[in-house]
Amino acid sequence: MGSTVERTDEHVREYLIYRGFTNTLKHLDSEIKADKEKGFRVDKIIDQLQQFVQSFDLFGLKEYWLYLDRRLFCRLEDVYKSTVNKLRTSLYRYYVINTIQKGNLEKTQEFFQKQALELQSQAEWRDWFILPFIPAPEQNPAFSPYFSRQWADTFLVSLHNFLSVLFQCMPQPVLLSFDAEVQKMTILTEENEQLRQQLFALQTESRDQRDGDEMVHHKLPAYVQNMDRLGDTELDLVSSQRAVSAATTPSRNFFSFLPQTRRTPGKPNQVSTGSSPNQAAVGRKDPTTNQPAKSKDAAQSKDVKPLSNQLSTSEPASSQQPTNQSANQSANQNPRHKRIQDHEKERKELFSKPPQTPERKVESLEVEPPSELPSEPPESSAAAEGGGLSAEQPFIKLSQEEYGEHHSSIMHCRVDCSGRRVASLDVDGVIKVWSFNPIMQTKATIMSKSPLLSLEWATKPDRLLLLGSGVGTVRLYDTDAKKNLYEMNIDETHPRILSLACSPSGSSFVCSAAALSRSGNVSGQLLLWDTKTVKQQLQFSLEPEPVAINCTAFNHNGNLLVTGAADGMIRLFDMQRYESAMSWRAHDGEVYSVEFSYDENTVFSIGEDGKFIQWNIHRCGVKQSDQILPQDATGPFVLSGYSGYKQVQVPRGRLFAFDSEGQHVLTCSSSGGLIYRLTNGEPALDRVLSLGGHKAPVVTVDWCSAVDCGTCLTASMDGKIKLSTLLAQKS
């Protein structure tokens, strides 16, 4: 901390010189010279105390210790007062022993005369008043240990450690962390740029290979097909430099993120799956497809049919076989295609090798696995649950904290887009808005008379919170001002607000409303509301029949919206045309949770049938992977009590969340969160880490990557929320 303070002082001094604040600079320099805290340098504080001791300055020693007590020690909790008193007693004894060793008996008698009133009532000083009258105190059994070099060194080291820990745990102002953040972001930006260039070089080669064997599939709009999240200029740049970096694989780095830009994952085989062959030549957004927002009446009167019906009339597989054969023949005749295919085969073989390589052993640091792993089931039982524990440990669990302000089961727990605040909702309708960095602190408590069913953070500004009730209203709450800004009446016939999703632009949000009945397929509506005007823009068409939408999620730019419904259907909406792009039956039973993958070429979903499925959005209804999860990961969740009492909770919040690169997924379990690695083989999930820490089933999770270290949030039925801070190892 001392070096950080010195560096920050230099930045402030440079700024004052730049602004011409010479008088302020003079005052700053004079106060820095007289700084008793020595810029939070513990070694300089110890040197100052020793200087008072060696110069027999009892008054200066007492005044300096009193200053430290008023400035630092008095702010500590009561449990640390005994430690402070012991250190002060040892400091005074260190002073007295020094006076005797130096033969200055006048200073020894002066100490007891001036400190008599303060020390005579303390039991630890009762025998020390005879010290000036003993001929050879260093030989007395009661005082001889204090004359040893070992005791003096032990005291100084203890004082040094105490002050170091104290300064490390003190809340720091934002300015002190600015310099370190700038340096870190500079390094990460450079590394991120290199990885992006490598990734798009691999993507371009994959597109060239698919030119020869393209199959006829359902087409999304042009601006949707280009899901690379980067502009066309960058695509052209990488295409022209394709031969520079061909077979290199981007390293997985947990910290490689930009605050305002989400990255595609570093898995080349996942990114290339399902992409359109003409992707590099098509812009992100087709200007001919932009249409003005439709009115509510126009949207309701228009009969919009999902494109899944059109897919039923597409050509069968047999009719596509000649096309594939002719494409393969042309590829074999073209030497360039043959070279690309050979290179792709070698690259796949390289990626399929085990991750432990000599390069990894050099770059990574050997760290013992977290202490929670031994208490988990053995590898055989873990494999039965969906993938055995991997020999490679991609994450290190640095710490785990608990937020225990709730007194009933949690329904939702979400981190805002900036990673600064968390909003959690329990079944009693109590909402807590709290922060965890640098310390865990409750910012606001929201009590609701009506039952609350859904919760979502707004994107712009991120201080706003959307709250959906069970009586047909949505509230817009300002967490800074701690007051309601608006309360919108959605629909009296569909009062249960099951899901809320705010557009990344912050201009609108999607609201899912359902009827009261819970038997069979419940009727529902999917509505789009304008956040600024607080008015309904339109109602989406839900086919084949209006049904309750359980979960909703936007892609990174708001062009696509994916929903999961009570009828087991997943519907993909085009938010430029405000119509359904495709829909397919995904699960036997309700869809509980749905999210876009980080490359946004696929969609993941968890349903009532206990399956975790990855879907290709470029091939309607085509599975990329299928994994059966245990019931404690998919719900309904059961908490057993005394006398046979059981509490059952239907999933409401997010059941899975991805890390910053989309290569690992966090799911629920009966004792804490479970982290899996996404794979392309079978099984689709490879279990790598159990977070643990819970005594009740975890019902919702979230993974925040907007801070230095990734933070996993797991919320359970006993009202406890665990924050597990993870550090990812580079590979």
N, C-alpha and C positions, 0 to 999 in steps of 0.2 A: 504493500500500500504506500510505503514511503516514496518509492521510485515514481509511482503514479502521481502522487501529490507534487513532487518536484517538477515532473514533466508538465503537469497542468499549470503550475505557477509560471513556468516559462511561457506557455501559450497565453496566459492572461497578461503577462508583462509585455509580450509582443503585441497583443491587441491594444493595450493602452498606449504603447508607443505609436502604433499605426493611427489611432484616433487622436493623438496629440494630448492625451490626458496626463500631462507631466506631473501635476500636483498629486493626482491619485496614484501615479507610479511611485512618487517619493514616499507617500504614506504607506503604500504596499510594501516597499523595501524596508522601511523602518519597522513595520509590524512583523515582517518575516524575520528580521534579525532578533526581535524581542520575543519571538514565538516560544512559549514555554513547552508546547507540545512537540517542538523540533520537527515539524512537518510529518508527524506520526512515524518518526524514525525511532524505533525502540532502542537501538544501540546508543543513540545520542541522549535519550532520556536516562539510560543507565549511567552513561558517562557523567551527566550533570549531577546525579545523586552521589556518585562516587567522588566527584570534585568537592561537594559540600562536606562529605565525610572526611576526606583527606585534609581539607583546610580547617577542620574543627568548627565549621559554620553551622551551629545548631539551629539558629534562627532561620537561616536560608533553607536548611533541610526541612524544617517543620512547615515553612510557608510553601515550599514547592510540593510537598506531599499533600497539604491541604488543597492546593490548586488542582492537583490530579484527582483528589477526592470529589471536589465540587464539579469538575469538568467531566469526569469519566465514571468514577466508582459509584457515585450516588445514584446513577441511572440504572445500575444493575439490579437484578432481582434479589430478594431477601436471602436466598440460599447462598449467595456469593459474599455476603457481608462477613461471615466468619473467615473466609479466605483473605479478604482485604485486611481484616484485623491482625491475622497471623503474619501477613507480609509487613505490616507497619511495625509490629513487635520485633520481628527479625531485623528490620532496618535500623531501629533504635539500638538493638543489641550489637549490630554490626558497627554502629558508631561508637558505642561504649568500649567495645573490645579494641577498636582501632586506637582510642585515646590511651588505653593501658599499654598496648604494644609499642606505641610511640613514646611512652614515658611521660605523657602530659597529664599528670594527676589532677591539675587544676581544672582541666576541661572535664575530667571524669566527675569531680565533685560538683562542678557547675551543672552538669547534666542532671544529677539527682536532686540538686536544690531547685532547679527550675521545673523539673518534671515530677516533683514529689506529690503535689496535689492531684495530678492526673494519674500517676502510676500506683500510688499506695493502696488504692481500692481494687487493683487488679491482681489476681492470685498468681499469675505467671511472673510478676515482678517482685513478689514479697521477699524472696531470698536474695535478690540482686542488690539490695541496699547495703549489704555488708561487703560488696565487692571492693570498694575503695580501701577497706581496712584489712584486707587479706594480704600478707606479705608476697606470696607467690600464687596468684589466682590461676595461672596456667597449669599448675600442678594439682589444683583442687579437683576432686572427682566431679563435683557439681558443675564446674565451669570449664574444665579442660577441653570438652568437645568443641566449644565455641571459639577456641583459640587455634583450631586446626584449619589448614588451608582447604580441606575438603568441605567443611561446613560453609565457609565463605563462598566457595564456588557453587555449591548446591543452592544457596540462597539467591545468588545473582542469576543463575540459570532459571530458577523457579520464577523470579520476578520478570525476567525477560520473556519467558513462555506465556505468563499470564497477560502481560501487556500485548504481546503479539496476537494472541487469540482474541483479546478484547478489541483491538483495532480491526481485525479481520471480520468480526461479526457485527461491527457497527454499521448502521444504515448509511450508505454512501450517496452523495448527490449525483445527479445525472452527469454533471460536468466531469467527474473523475473517471467515469467509464467511457467518455467520448473518445479519448485518444486510442484506447485499446480497440474500441469498436471500429474506428476508421481503419486502423491497420488490418484488422481481421477481415473487414469487408473488401478491402483492396485485394488481399490475397485470394479471397473466395471468388471475387469477380473475375480475376485472371484465370483461375482454375476452371470456373464455370464456363468461360468462353472457350477454352481449349476442349472441354468435354463436349460442348455443343457442336463444335466443328467436327469432332470425331464421330459423334452420333449421326449427324446429317450426312456425312460421307458414307456411312454404312447404310443409311436409309436410301440414299440415291442408288447405290448398287443393288439393293433389294428390289427397288422399283424397275430397274433395267432388266433384272432377271425375270420378272413377272410379265414383261412385254410379250414373251413368246407363248405363254400358256395362260392367258387371261380367260376367265370363265365369265359367263353372263350372270350378273347378280343385280339385285335391287340397287338403284342409285339414289343416294341422298343428294340434296342440293349442293351446288359446286362449292359454296363457301363453307358447307358442313364437312365435305370430304377432306378438305385441307385442315387436318386436325393437329398440325405440327406446332401450333401456338407461336410461330415466328413468321415474319413477313416474307414476301416473295423475294425481296432483295437478298436476304440471307440465304434463301434456297438457291438462287442463281449463283451466289458467291461460292457456296459449298460445292455446287455442281461443277463449276469451273476448276475447282481445286480437288476434284474427286480422287485424282491419282496420287495426291500427296500422302494422305493417311488412309490406308485401305483396310487393314486387318487389325487395327488396334481397338481394344475394348475400353470404354470409359470406366474409370475406377469408381466404386460406390463410395461416396463421401456424404455422411449425414449432414454436414454443415454446408454443402454446396447448394445454396438457395439464394435467391434474390428477393428482397421484400415485396416488390410489386410484380414479379414475374414467376410463374410456376413452370417447372422444367418437366420435360419428358423424361421418363426413367432411363437408366443406363442399360436396359436389356434390349439388344438389337433384335432378337427373335420375337419379342413381344411387340415392339414398335412396328415391325414390318408386317405383322399379321393384319389382314383385312384392309390394308390401305389401297386406295385406288391407284391404278398405274399412271393415270394422267395427273397425279397429285401435284407434281412439281410445276406443271404448266398452268395450274388453275389458281387464281387468287383466293384469298381468304373469304372474300365476300363478293358475291355477284351483284352489281348495282341494279341489274334488271329485276332482281327478286325482291327489292325493297318496296314495301308497301306501307302506307300510313296506317296508324292504329285504327282498328275498326270499332264502330260503336257497339254498345251492348246488344241493341236490337238486331243489327246486321249480323253479329257473330252468332246469335241464337237462331236466326232464321236460316242461315246457310247450313246446308247438309254436308258435313265434312266426313269423309270416309277414310279410315286408316289404310295405309298402303299395304297392309298385310293381306287384304282381300285381293289386291292385284297380284300378289305373289302366288296365290293359289292357281292362277292361270298361266304362270310362267312355264317354260319348256321343261319337260322331265329330264332326268339325268341321261337317259339314253340318247335324247336328241342333241345333247351337248357333247357326246363322245367324239363325233367326227371333228368338231371344232378343236377339241383338245389334241386329237391325234395330228391334225394338220399343223397345229401350233408347235407340237413337239418335233415334228419333222423339220419344220423351218428352223427351229432352234438347233437341231443337230446339224443342219446344213451350214449354219452360220458359225464360223470359228469363234467369233467374239462371244456369242451366247454360250458356247461350250466352255470357254475359259472362265466366264462368270459363274457357270454352274459348278465347275471344279473348285473354284475359289470358295463358293458358298458352302460346298460340302466340307472342305478343310476347315472353314471357320466354325461350322456347327460342331465338328469333331473337337475343335479346340475348346469351345464353350462347354461341351459335355464332360470335360475332364474335371477331376476333383478340385476344389478351390485351394487346397493347400499346395502352394508352389513355393520354390525357393525365394522368389521375389517377395511374396507375402511375408515370409518369415523375417526378411530383412527390414521391411517397411513397418510391420505392425509390432506392437509391444505385447509380450506374453503376459497375460493377466489371468489370475485365478477366476473361475466362474463365480457368479453371485452365490451368496450363502443360501438363497431360497431354493436353489435347484436340488440339493440333497434331500430336502423334505418332500419333494414331489415324487410321483410314482416312478418306478424303474422304467428303463428304456422300452422294454417289451410292452408294458401297459400304455406308455405314451404313444407308441406306434399304433396301438389299436385305436387310439382316440383321433388319429388323423396325422400320422407322420411322427417318426421317432425323433428324439432329441439329437440335433445335429452336432457333429464333433466340432464344427466351427462355431465360435461364439461371436455373432455379429454385433451384439450390444453389451455394454457394461452398465449395470444398474448402479448409478452413483448414490442415490438416496431415495427414500420413500417417506412422504409426509402424509398426514391425515387431516382432512377438513371435516369436523364433526358438529357443525352448527345445525344440521337437520335432525329431526326427531322421528321421522317416518321414511318410508321407502322412497328412493329417488326415481323420478320418471325421465327427466332430461338433465343433461350436464354438457354444456357447450362452451368452448373457448371462442372469444371474438377473433376477427381476422388479424388483429394486431398482436395477439398473444398476450395482452396485458390483463384482461379480465375474464372471469368465468361466471356463467349464470347457471344455477342449478335449481330445479323445481322438484318438489316432493309431492306425494299423493294428497297431502293436506292443503295444497294450494299455496305453500310458502315458497317464495323465491328468494334466493341469496345471490347477490352480486358481489364477488370477491376477487382479490388479486393474490398471486402467489410469488411475485418477484418484486422486490428482494425478500419481502416477508409476507406470510400469509395473513391477510387482513380483510374483514368484511366491509365492503363499501356501502351496501344498501340492502335493506330487507323489505320485500314487497309482500303484503298480505292481501289476499283476494277473498271477497265474500262469495263469489261464484266459483265453481270448480274450474281449474285450468287443465288443459289437455296438451298444449303444444307451446313451444318456445323456439325462438330463432333470433340471432343477432342480425341487425342491419349491417350493410357493408359500407355505406357512406351516408352520414357519419357513423363510425363504429360504436358510438356510445349509446345508440338507440337499440331498444329491445322490443321485439314483437311477441305478444302474449295472446295465445288463442284459448278461448274459454269453452265451457260446455253449454253456454246459453246463447250462442250465436254472435259473439262479439270478439273483436280483435283490438287490443290496446297497443299503442305506441308509447313506450316508456323511456324517458330520458334518465339514464343511470347517473349522470353527473349532477343534474338539477334535482334528481329524486322526485320526479312528478310525472303524471300522465300528460302526454301532449295531445293525443286524440284517442277516441274510442269509436270504432266503426261497427255498425250493425250489419252483419253479413247476410243472414237469411234465417227467418223464423222457422221455416219448415226443415231446415238442415242446421240445427244449432251446435252440433259437435264439431269444433275446429280441430281436426286430427293432425294436420301438418301445415307448416309454414316454410316457405323458401324465398329468400330475398335475392333479387337479381344482382350480379356482380357490379352493375352500374349504379345500383342503389336507387334507381328511379321507380321501380315497381317491385311487387312481391306477389307470389302465388299462394293462394289459400285453398285448402281442401276442407270442405264442409260435408258432414254426413247427417243422416236422420238418426233418431233416437233408438230405433229398433236394432237389436243385436242378433236377430234370428235370420239365417239365410244371407243372401247378398243384399247388403244395406244400400239404399239409395244414397247417392252423393253428388256433389258438384265440385268442379275445379274452376276457380275464379282468378282473374288477374286484376290487381288493384294498383292504382297509381299512388306512390308514396307521398308525392308533393301535394297533389290536389285532394288526396284522401277520397277518391271516387273509384267505383268499379269500372274497369275498362271493357272487359268482355268475359264471357263464360265459354270454356272449352267444351267441345263435343266429346263425350265419352261413349264409345261404341264397343261392344254391341248394345250395351245398356248403361244408363247412369249408375255408377257404383262408387262406393266409398274409397277414396284414395288415402292409403296409409302413410306413404312416404314420398317425398319429392326432392329433387336435387338438380341444380343448374350445372352446366359445364363452365369452363373458366371465363368465357366472354359473354355468357348469357344467350347464345344462339340456340342452344338445345336445352330441353327440360325432360328429364326422365322421371317417371312415376311408377309406383308399385301399388296395386289395388287389392281389395278384399276378394276379388274373383280370381286371383292368381295371375293376372295379366300385368305385363310391363308395357307401358305406352311411352313412346318417344315423340315429343312435340317440337315442331319447327317454330321457334319464337320470332322469326322474321315474318312468316306468313300466318302465325297464330293458328296452326292446324296440326293434326296428327301426321307425323312422318311414317310411323310404323307401329305395330303392336303385335305381341305374341304371348302365348300362354307360357308362363315361366315356372310356376310351382303348383303342386297339388295342395290347395288351400291358399291362405292369404300370403301376400308379399309383405314382409315386416320391415325390410331395410334395403335400400338401393343406392348405389353411388357410381359415378363415372370412375374409370381407371385414370391414372395420371397421364397416359398418352391420349386418352379420350377416344380411342378406337374401340373400346369395349366397355361393358357395364357389368358390375358385380351386384348380386342380390342374395338375400337370405330370406327364406320363406318358412311357412308353417310346417312344411314337410321335412325340415331340418337340413336342407341342402344349401350349400354355398356354391353358386354357379357364376361363371364368367360368360358373358354373351357378346358376340360380335355384332356391332351396330351396323356394319356394312353388309351383313348377311342375316336377314331377319330370322330370328329364332334359332340360329346356329350357336351351339355351345362351344366355347373354347376349353372349358374345364368344368368338372362337376365333382363336388366333395360333400360327403355326409358328415355333419358336425354333431356332437353330442347335444342332448336337450338343454343342458345348462348353458349352451352358447347361443341357442336360437329361441328359447322360450316355448310355451309359457313358463315363467319362473315360479318356483314353489319354495316357500320358507316354512318349515315345520316348527311348531311351538309345543307348549305343554298340553297335556290331556288330548292329544291328537289334533290340535288346532293347526290348520294349514292356511297360509296366506298365498294366494295365487295372483300373479300380476302378468297381464298381457304386455308384450313389448310395445313401448311408445317411442323411446329415443333411439339413437344410432346404435346398431348392434356391432358395427365394425368400422375401423378407421385405418387409413394408410399412413405410412411414414412420409418423409419429405420427398422421396424419390419413387414411391409407389411399388417398392420391391418387397415390403413387409406389411402385414396386416395385423391389427390388434382386435381380438374378439373377447367375448364374455366367457366366464366360467364360474363354477360354484365357489371358488376360493380366491379369485383375482383374475387379472387379465392374462391372456395367452397371446404370444406373438408368433406368427408363422411367416415363413419365407414363401413367396409365391413362386411356383415352379411351372414348367411346361409339361412335365411328365405326370405320372400317376404314382402316388397321390398328388393332387394339385397343390396341397399345402404341406410344408415341412416345418414342424414345430421346432423353434429355436430357443424360446425363453418363456418362463412362467414368472409373472410379476408377484403373485401371491399377495398376502397381507389382509385378506378379507375373511370374515367369519360368516358371511351371508352371501347368497348368489349375487353376482354382478349383473346388472340389468341394462347398463348403457356405458359406452366408452367414447373417448375422443383422444386424438393425438395432435398435440400442438408442436409445430416445428418453426414457429416464428421467433423463437428466442435462441440463445447460444446452444443450449442442450435441448434435445427433444423431451417433451413432458407428456407422459401417458396419464390420462385421467380414467379411473375406473370407479363407478358408483354402484352401490349395492342396496339391497332391500332393508338393511338396518340403518340407512341414512348416512353411512360413512362414505366419504370420497377420498380415494388414495391418489396422490400425485407421485408418480415414479419418474425420476429424472434419469434419462438414458444417455450414454455416450456411445456413438457408433464407431467401430473399428474400421479403418480403411482396408480395402482388399485390392 
